[in-house]
Amino acid sequence: MSRRTIRLIVLAGLLAALAAAIWYGRRPGPSGPAGSTAARRSGGSTAAGDQSAPPLPAVSLGMLDASRREPPPPTRNPFRPGSQPAAAVRPAVVNPSHPLPGLTTPAGQAAPGGGAPAVAPPPPIPLRLIGLVEVGNGGPKVAVLSDGRDVYYGRDGEVVDGRYRIVRIGNDSVEMTYVDGRGRQTLRLPGAP
């Protein structure tokens, strides 16, 4: 079937559903809107039978303006059955004249008082080198990498998996970094020295 035929079939089905909804909504009777309106006007009884609807409760708008109580503080840890409520935690007070060594300021400079800026190294690259392919005689090498699920191919300078860059392809290894240049790592072929 062509796309146009499928669209026409779907459109016809939607129009039929719309016509059925309009017909059902306009038909008189106890279940339709006209019947329920007549039942409300006559005090709850319909022409089909003596079924009376329960009276609607009165709405008090004054209750909406009443002040509400605040919910109580949590009394237990849901991850520890039978635990007591946690004590109130006070925020730590840092004295700017005596910074801790190794902490950095927002500008990225070492904090006054000594210590180099603390920078966490990036996680290791989760790829394995599973092969090297040489294109033609003496042509560029292509690294074949895997993360256990997918297989990736790349040459010198190319980005693999959108996150890693191949820096250099050797005879039995590949040097890689993250795209931003951090975390240089050498991946070796299995069984290579």
C-alpha positions, 0 to 999 in steps of 0.5 A: 500500500502506498503512503497516501492510501494508508493516510486516507484509511487513517483519516476515514477511521478518525472521521468515523470515530468523530461522527460516532462521538458526536452522535453518542453525545447528542442522543437523548436518554438517561446516559446522555447529556440531555437525559442527565440535565433533565434528571438534575432539573427534575430532582434526580428521577429520570423518565426511564425509572425511579432511580434517584441520584444521591444529593450533591454535598454543599460547597462551602467557599469559606473552608477554602480560605481557612489556613492549612497546617504545615506537614510535620517533619519527616519522622523516619528514613524510608530506607532504614526500617525502624530508624529514628528521625535524622538530627538537624544538619547544620551547614558548615561554616568556612572561614575565608581567612583560613582556607583548607589547603588544596581547595581552589577558588572559583577562578580556578587558582590555588587557594591562599595558604598553599596547595595545588588545585585539586583536579580529579583525573578523568575515568579510564577510556572503556574501549579495547583495541581488538585489531589494526587494519592497514589500508593498501600497501603502506597506507594509513592504519585503521584502529578497530575498537570495541566497548563490549557492545559496539565496534568502532573504526578510526584513523589518526586524529578521528573522533570515536564514539563522539567522546574519544580521539585517536591521537596516534596509531602504532604497530601494536597500540593506539594512543587515545584521549578524551575529545577535550584532550584529557586522559591520554591512554595507550591501548594495546593489542591483546598479547602484545608486549 
